Amino acid sequence: MRNFISVHDVKDINALVEKALAYKHDPFKDRNLGADKRIGLLFLNPSLRTRLSTQVAARNLGLEPIVFNVDKEGWMLEFEEGAIMSGNTVEHIKDAAPILGQYFDILCIRTFPSLKNREDDYSEMYIQQFIKYAGVPVISLESATLHPLQSLTDIITMTEHIPVTTGETDGKFHTVSAKPKVVLTWAPHVKALPQCVANSFAQWVNAWDGKAEFVITHPEDYELSEEFTKGATIIHDQDEALKNADFVYVKNWSTFKDYGKIYENDPKWMLTEEKLKLTNNAKVMHCLPVRRNVELSDEVLDGPNSIVTQEAGNRVWAAQAVISEILKGE
């Protein structure tokens, strides 16, 4: 693995999941893999779990993590090729990125979309410019359209909860995982949010080797890009979508076609205990942070079906598996 930007950088999702779970069992088994190496974590936007979990993962592998909040501590960067820098930007990515590539062995970038210009956001210019000019492997800590570390974490977490049965064929025993029904449901929110997590979750579940029956439910006009959702069943009736679900992933996103807008904020889309009764005693997931009693009710978040805390904890092992793959790839 050279870079980690999307599911397309992963040759075998299940193998990467197994590596992550092995690190969860034994965090320090590769404690010298990153000895005498540095990993730079550059944040153009805020972070809590992504920042801390990646630092912990890097330390577990012997790397020295260095965090830099570009949006607060650095110069305003210019990313456009051929830009006339007579405005607010102070330093061009063509000048900054190669220097960062000399400072670090791996570079991690977190940036959000503007939600103003869909074409610009979906071009992924910011992270692509870092890849182009840094000269070292780049890991996405969330980009304008995707959040691959979160999605890998989500697959890891579901894998831990999928029932496994043992059967015998021709005198040989085989373990078989059940094929769960996974539902991604839109939820209300107080402001317009990116499509990143929803896009990424859809992309990873669709690429998960037919491991799941995948349904996406949202109000009309909240369609995501087909680039990420192709292969999923789209249902606008949330109750219908939730029937017999084994996992329910709750997330808000703003409109894609009429970009970055809020058309709908009906509180009836919030997931409640009553709605969970429609499911197959489904496990409930959310990437956090979550607006309690807006996206998810207290009774669900604090109840036995919630695996949100476990999911967040698995962020360390997802990051550790990815960093390890990049280090070994070098």
MARDRENZA-78100 format. One record per residue (C-alpha): residue in one letter; x, y, z. Coordinates in steps of 0.5 Angstrom, whole numbers, plus 500, padded with zeros to 3 digits. Layout:
// MARDRENZA-78100
SITE  guba    u    v    w
SITE     A    X    Y    Z
...
// end
This chain:
// MARDRENZA-78100
SITE  guba    u    v    w
SITE     M  500  500  500
SITE     R  503  507  498
SITE     N  497  511  500
SITE     F  491  511  504
SITE     I  485  515  501
SITE     S  480  510  499
SITE     V  478  503  499
SITE     H  481  503  492
SITE     D  488  503  496
SITE     V  486  496  499
SITE     K  488  490  496
SITE     D  484  485  501
SITE     I  479  489  506
SITE     N  478  482  510
SITE     A  486  481  511
SITE     L  486  489  513
SITE     V  481  487  518
SITE     E  484  481  521
SITE     K  491  485  522
SITE     A  487  491  526
SITE     L  484  485  530
SITE     A  491  482  531
SITE     Y  493  489  534
SITE     K  487  490  538
SITE     H  489  483  541
SITE     D  497  485  542
SITE     P  498  492  540
SITE     F  506  492  541
SITE     K  507  486  537
SITE     D  511  491  532
SITE     R  513  496  537
SITE     N  520  497  533
SITE     L  517  497  526
SITE     G  517  505  526
SITE     A  523  506  530
SITE     D  527  512  528
SITE     K  521  514  523
SITE     R  516  520  524
SITE     I  509  521  522
SITE     G  506  528  521
SITE     L  499  529  522
SITE     L  496  536  519
SITE     F  490  538  521
SITE     L  486  543  517
SITE     N  480  542  521
SITE     P  478  540  528
SITE     S  479  533  530
SITE     L  478  529  537
SITE     R  478  521  535
SITE     T  482  521  529
SITE     R  488  525  532
SITE     L  488  522  538
SITE     S  487  515  535
SITE     T  492  516  530
SITE     Q  498  518  535
SITE     V  496  512  539
SITE     A  497  507  533
SITE     A  503  511  531
SITE     R  506  510  538
SITE     N  505  503  538
SITE     L  509  502  532
SITE     G  515  506  535
SITE     L  514  512  530
SITE     E  514  519  533
SITE     P  508  523  531
SITE     I  508  530  530
SITE     V  501  534  530
SITE     F  501  541  527
SITE     N  494  545  526
SITE     V  495  548  520
SITE     D  488  552  520
SITE     K  491  555  527
SITE     E  498  555  527
SITE     G  501  555  520
SITE     W  500  560  514
SITE     M  494  560  509
SITE     L  496  555  504
SITE     E  494  556  496
SITE     F  492  549  492
SITE     E  491  552  485
SITE     E  496  551  480
SITE     G  498  557  477
SITE     A  495  562  482
SITE     I  496  569  483
SITE     M  498  570  490
SITE     S  495  577  491
SITE     G  490  575  496
SITE     N  490  571  503
SITE     T  494  565  502
SITE     V  501  566  504
SITE     E  505  559  502
SITE     H  503  555  496
SITE     I  503  547  497
SITE     K  508  546  491
SITE     D  513  550  496
SITE     A  510  547  503
SITE     A  509  539  501
SITE     P  516  538  499
SITE     I  519  540  505
SITE     L  514  536  509
SITE     G  516  530  505
SITE     Q  523  531  508
SITE     Y  521  532  515
SITE     F  516  526  515
SITE     D  516  519  513
SITE     I  509  519  512
SITE     L  504  525  512
SITE     C  497  525  514
SITE     I  492  530  512
SITE     R  485  532  515
SITE     T  481  537  511
SITE     F  473  538  510
SITE     P  469  540  504
SITE     S  467  548  503
SITE     L  460  545  502
SITE     K  459  551  497
SITE     N  462  548  490
SITE     R  461  541  489
SITE     E  466  540  483
SITE     D  471  543  487
SITE     D  470  539  493
SITE     Y  469  533  489
SITE     S  476  534  485
SITE     E  479  532  492
SITE     M  484  538  490
SITE     Y  487  539  497
SITE     I  489  532  499
SITE     Q  491  530  491
SITE     Q  496  536  491
SITE     F  499  533  498
SITE     I  500  527  494
SITE     K  503  530  488
SITE     Y  508  534  491
SITE     A  510  531  498
SITE     G  514  525  495
SITE     V  512  521  501
SITE     P  506  516  503
SITE     V  499  520  505
SITE     I  494  518  509
SITE     S  487  521  509
SITE     L  485  523  516
SITE     E  478  525  512
SITE     S  478  529  506
SITE     A  473  533  502
SITE     T  469  527  500
SITE     L  471  521  504
SITE     H  473  518  511
SITE     P  477  512  510
SITE     L  480  510  517
SITE     Q  473  511  520
SITE     S  470  506  514
SITE     L  475  501  516
SITE     T  474  502  523
SITE     D  466  501  522
SITE     I  468  494  518
SITE     I  472  492  524
SITE     T  467  493  529
SITE     M  461  490  525
SITE     T  466  484  524
SITE     E  467  483  531
SITE     H  459  482  532
SITE     I  457  478  526
SITE     P  455  471  528
SITE     V  459  465  526
SITE     T  457  458  525
SITE     T  461  452  524
SITE     G  459  447  519
SITE     E  461  440  516
SITE     T  462  438  509
SITE     D  466  432  506
SITE     G  468  431  513
SITE     K  472  438  514
SITE     F  469  443  518
SITE     H  468  450  516
SITE     T  467  457  519
SITE     V  461  461  516
SITE     S  460  468  517
SITE     A  452  470  517
SITE     K  451  475  511
SITE     P  448  481  516
SITE     K  443  487  513
SITE     V  447  493  514
SITE     V  442  500  514
SITE     L  445  507  513
SITE     T  440  512  515
SITE     W  440  519  515
SITE     A  439  523  521
SITE     P  437  530  523
SITE     H  442  535  524
SITE     V  442  543  526
SITE     K  447  544  521
SITE     A  449  542  514
SITE     L  454  537  514
SITE     P  459  534  509
SITE     Q  457  527  505
SITE     C  464  524  507
SITE     V  462  519  512
SITE     A  456  517  509
SITE     N  460  516  502
SITE     S  466  512  505
SITE     F  461  508  509
SITE     A  457  506  503
SITE     Q  464  505  498
SITE     W  467  500  504
SITE     V  460  496  505
SITE     N  459  495  497
SITE     A  467  493  496
SITE     W  466  488  502
SITE     D  466  482  498
SITE     G  458  481  498
SITE     K  459  480  506
SITE     A  453  484  507
SITE     E  446  486  505
SITE     F  446  494  504
SITE     V  440  499  505
SITE     I  441  506  505
SITE     T  435  510  507
SITE     H  434  518  507
SITE     P  429  523  505
SITE     E  428  524  498
SITE     D  433  529  495
SITE     Y  438  527  500
SITE     E  441  522  495
SITE     L  449  521  495
SITE     S  453  520  489
SITE     E  452  514  485
SITE     E  460  513  485
SITE     F  459  511  492
SITE     T  452  508  493
SITE     K  452  503  487
SITE     G  450  497  489
SITE     A  446  499  495
SITE     T  438  499  495
SITE     I  436  506  496
SITE     I  429  506  500
SITE     H  426  513  502
SITE     D  421  510  508
SITE     Q  426  509  514
SITE     D  421  504  517
SITE     E  421  499  511
SITE     A  429  500  511
SITE     L  430  498  518
SITE     K  426  492  518
SITE     N  430  486  520
SITE     A  437  490  520
SITE     D  443  487  524
SITE     F  447  494  524
SITE     V  444  501  523
SITE     Y  449  506  522
SITE     V  446  513  523
SITE     K  449  519  520
SITE     N  447  526  517
SITE     W  449  529  511
SITE     S  447  535  507
SITE     T  444  535  500
SITE     F  449  533  494
SITE     K  445  535  488
SITE     D  443  542  490
SITE     Y  450  542  494
SITE     G  450  543  501
SITE     K  443  544  503
SITE     I  438  542  508
SITE     Y  432  541  505
SITE     E  429  536  511
SITE     N  430  536  518
SITE     D  424  532  521
SITE     P  425  529  528
SITE     K  421  523  526
SITE     W  428  521  522
SITE     M  431  520  529
SITE     L  433  513  531
SITE     T  429  511  537
SITE     E  428  505  541
SITE     E  421  504  538
SITE     K  424  504  531
SITE     L  429  499  534
SITE     K  424  494  535
SITE     L  423  494  527
SITE     T  430  491  527
SITE     N  433  484  528
SITE     N  436  487  535
SITE     A  440  491  531
SITE     K  447  494  533
SITE     V  447  501  533
SITE     M  453  505  530
SITE     H  455  513  529
SITE     C  462  516  528
SITE     L  461  521  533
SITE     P  461  527  535
SITE     V  453  526  536
SITE     R  448  531  537
SITE     R  444  527  543
SITE     N  436  527  542
SITE     V  437  530  535
SITE     E  441  524  531
SITE     L  440  519  536
SITE     S  436  519  542
SITE     D  439  518  549
SITE     E  435  511  550
SITE     V  439  508  544
SITE     L  446  511  545
SITE     D  446  509  552
SITE     G  442  502  551
SITE     P  445  495  550
SITE     N  444  496  542
SITE     S  449  501  542
SITE     I  456  499  540
SITE     V  458  507  539
SITE     T  464  507  544
SITE     Q  467  500  542
SITE     E  467  503  535
SITE     A  471  509  537
SITE     G  476  505  541
SITE     N  477  501  534
SITE     R  480  507  531
SITE     V  486  506  534
SITE     W  487  499  531
SITE     A  484  501  524
SITE     A  490  507  524
SITE     Q  495  502  526
SITE     A  494  497  521
SITE     V  494  502  515
SITE     I  500  505  518
SITE     S  503  498  519
SITE     E  502  496  511
SITE     I  505  503  509
SITE     L  511  502  513
SITE     K  512  495  510
SITE     G  510  497  503
SITE     E  516  502  504
// end
